[in-house]
Amino acid sequence: MPDELTLPEPAKQGFFTQKAPPSADTSGMTEQVNLMAARMRVGEERYSELRKNSLVVEQNMLSNHKKAMNEVKSLQSEVNELRRSITAIEDKIITIIKELRLTARKEDIDVMKRYLDLWNPVKFITNDQVEKIVDEKLGKKESEKLPSYDSPT
């Protein structure tokens, strides 16, 4: 087997043997490792900034949600108050309509006016006035017919 290549046997290393100095290939690897570490740090910083930004956005969303909910509640209370006032106004309008139906119409008032013009109640007199007039008329006729004994005339 002369054609076979034989590999050198690895040297046995003990505890006190010196290590071989790093070869030229490892310096390129360290540069790559350092670049990867730098990229990783940049990525981590971006991630932490994104996380902070997302926390700020979440806090803003929560505060805006609370404000919106408070506004919705106040609007609901205002709407309920408006509904109550509209209901009260509707009730008053219905009452006014009922009362207006009980009032006299223009035709009724015109009929009453014609009757008043026909009767002319300004010329009406009271019972006392009638009795006084009757007594005066009767008294004058009696005094004319019969002499009065009360007076010496």
Secondary structure per residue as TSV (DSSP state, phi and psi in degrees):
chain	resnum	aa	ss	phi	psi
A	1	M	-	360.0	48.0
A	2	P	T	-71.1	-22.4
A	3	D	T	-77.7	-16.6
A	4	E	S	-75.2	142.1
A	5	L	-	-88.0	139.5
A	6	T	-	-109.4	135.3
A	7	L	-	-86.6	142.3
A	8	P	-	-68.4	145.6
A	9	E	-	-74.5	137.0
A	10	P	-	-66.9	142.2
A	11	A	-	-74.0	143.0
A	12	K	-	-79.0	132.2
A	13	Q	-	-108.8	140.9
A	14	G	-	-111.1	-168.8
A	15	F	T	-73.4	-30.1
A	16	F	T	-106.1	11.5
A	17	T	S	-84.2	149.6
A	18	Q	-	-80.4	148.4
A	19	K	-	-86.1	155.3
A	20	A	-	-73.6	142.8
A	21	P	-	-64.5	150.7
A	22	P	-	-63.3	142.8
A	23	S	-	-84.9	176.2
A	24	A	H	-68.6	-24.5
A	25	D	H	-69.8	-30.7
A	26	T	H	-72.8	-26.2
A	27	S	H	-66.5	-37.4
A	28	G	H	-67.1	-34.9
A	29	M	H	-70.7	-38.1
A	30	T	H	-66.2	-36.1
A	31	E	H	-64.0	-41.3
A	32	Q	H	-65.8	-40.6
A	33	V	H	-63.9	-41.8
A	34	N	H	-64.1	-41.0
A	35	L	H	-63.3	-42.0
A	36	M	H	-64.3	-39.6
A	37	A	H	-64.9	-40.4
A	38	A	H	-65.2	-44.3
A	39	R	H	-61.3	-39.0
A	40	M	H	-64.9	-41.6
A	41	R	H	-62.4	-42.1
A	42	V	H	-63.1	-42.7
A	43	G	H	-62.4	-41.6
A	44	E	H	-65.2	-39.8
A	45	E	H	-63.8	-43.6
A	46	R	H	-61.0	-42.9
A	47	Y	H	-62.1	-44.4
A	48	S	H	-66.3	-38.1
A	49	E	H	-64.8	-41.9
A	50	L	H	-63.0	-38.7
A	51	R	H	-64.9	-44.2
A	52	K	H	-61.1	-44.4
A	53	N	H	-62.0	-40.6
A	54	S	H	-66.6	-35.9
A	55	L	H	-64.7	-42.4
A	56	V	H	-63.2	-42.9
A	57	V	H	-62.7	-42.9
A	58	E	H	-62.8	-43.2
A	59	Q	H	-63.4	-41.9
A	60	N	H	-63.9	-41.2
A	61	M	H	-62.8	-42.3
A	62	L	H	-64.3	-44.4
A	63	S	H	-65.9	-40.9
A	64	N	H	-64.9	-36.5
A	65	H	H	-64.2	-43.6
A	66	K	H	-62.5	-43.7
A	67	K	H	-61.4	-44.2
A	68	A	H	-62.9	-41.9
A	69	M	H	-64.9	-40.1
A	70	N	H	-63.6	-40.9
A	71	E	H	-65.3	-39.8
A	72	V	H	-63.3	-42.4
A	73	K	H	-63.3	-43.8
A	74	S	H	-65.6	-39.0
A	75	L	H	-64.6	-39.2
A	76	Q	H	-63.8	-41.1
A	77	S	H	-66.5	-38.3
A	78	E	H	-65.2	-40.9
A	79	V	H	-63.7	-41.9
A	80	N	H	-63.6	-41.0
A	81	E	H	-64.0	-42.1
A	82	L	H	-63.4	-39.3
A	83	R	H	-61.9	-43.4
A	84	R	H	-62.9	-43.2
A	85	S	H	-68.0	-37.2
A	86	I	H	-64.3	-40.5
A	87	T	H	-63.2	-42.0
A	88	A	H	-64.3	-41.0
A	89	I	H	-64.7	-41.6
A	90	E	H	-60.5	-42.1
A	91	D	H	-61.6	-43.3
A	92	K	H	-64.9	-39.8
A	93	I	H	-63.6	-41.8
A	94	I	H	-63.0	-40.8
A	95	T	H	-63.3	-43.5
A	96	I	H	-62.5	-42.0
A	97	I	H	-62.0	-42.4
A	98	K	H	-63.2	-41.5
A	99	E	H	-68.3	-36.4
A	100	L	H	-66.9	-31.7
A	101	R	H	-67.7	-26.7
A	102	L	H	-83.0	-15.3
A	103	T	S	-78.1	163.8
A	104	A	-	-75.0	147.3
A	105	R	-	-89.1	170.0
A	106	K	H	-62.4	-38.4
A	107	E	H	-62.6	-41.5
A	108	D	H	-62.6	-41.5
A	109	I	H	-67.0	-38.6
A	110	D	H	-63.1	-39.9
A	111	V	H	-63.3	-44.8
A	112	M	H	-62.5	-38.1
A	113	K	H	-64.7	-42.0
A	114	R	H	-62.8	-42.8
A	115	Y	H	-63.4	-41.6
A	116	L	H	-64.8	-40.8
A	117	D	H	-64.7	-37.3
A	118	L	H	-68.9	-44.9
A	119	W	H	-79.6	-32.3
A	120	N	-	51.6	70.4
A	121	P	G	-67.3	-6.7
A	122	V	G	-65.9	-28.8
A	123	K	G	-85.9	-3.2
A	124	F	-	-68.8	151.6
A	125	I	-	-125.7	164.1
A	126	T	-	-84.8	169.2
A	127	N	H	-62.0	-40.5
A	128	D	H	-62.3	-40.7
A	129	Q	H	-66.3	-38.0
A	130	V	H	-64.7	-47.7
A	131	E	H	-60.4	-39.3
A	132	K	H	-65.0	-44.0
A	133	I	H	-64.2	-43.5
A	134	V	H	-62.3	-45.1
A	135	D	H	-61.9	-40.1
A	136	E	H	-64.3	-44.8
A	137	K	H	-65.0	-46.1
A	138	L	H	-69.3	-37.9
A	139	G	H	-66.0	-38.5
A	140	K	H	-68.2	-40.6
A	141	K	H	-68.7	-40.8
A	142	E	H	-67.0	-40.3
A	143	S	H	-69.3	-28.0
A	144	E	H	-74.5	-35.3
A	145	K	H	-83.0	-47.2
A	146	L	S	-107.4	137.6
A	147	P	-	-74.7	147.2
A	148	S	-	-92.2	131.7
A	149	Y	S	-92.6	-2.1
A	150	D	S	-79.0	-32.2
A	151	S	S	-110.2	149.2
A	152	P	-	-78.2	15.9
A	153	T	-	-83.9	360.0
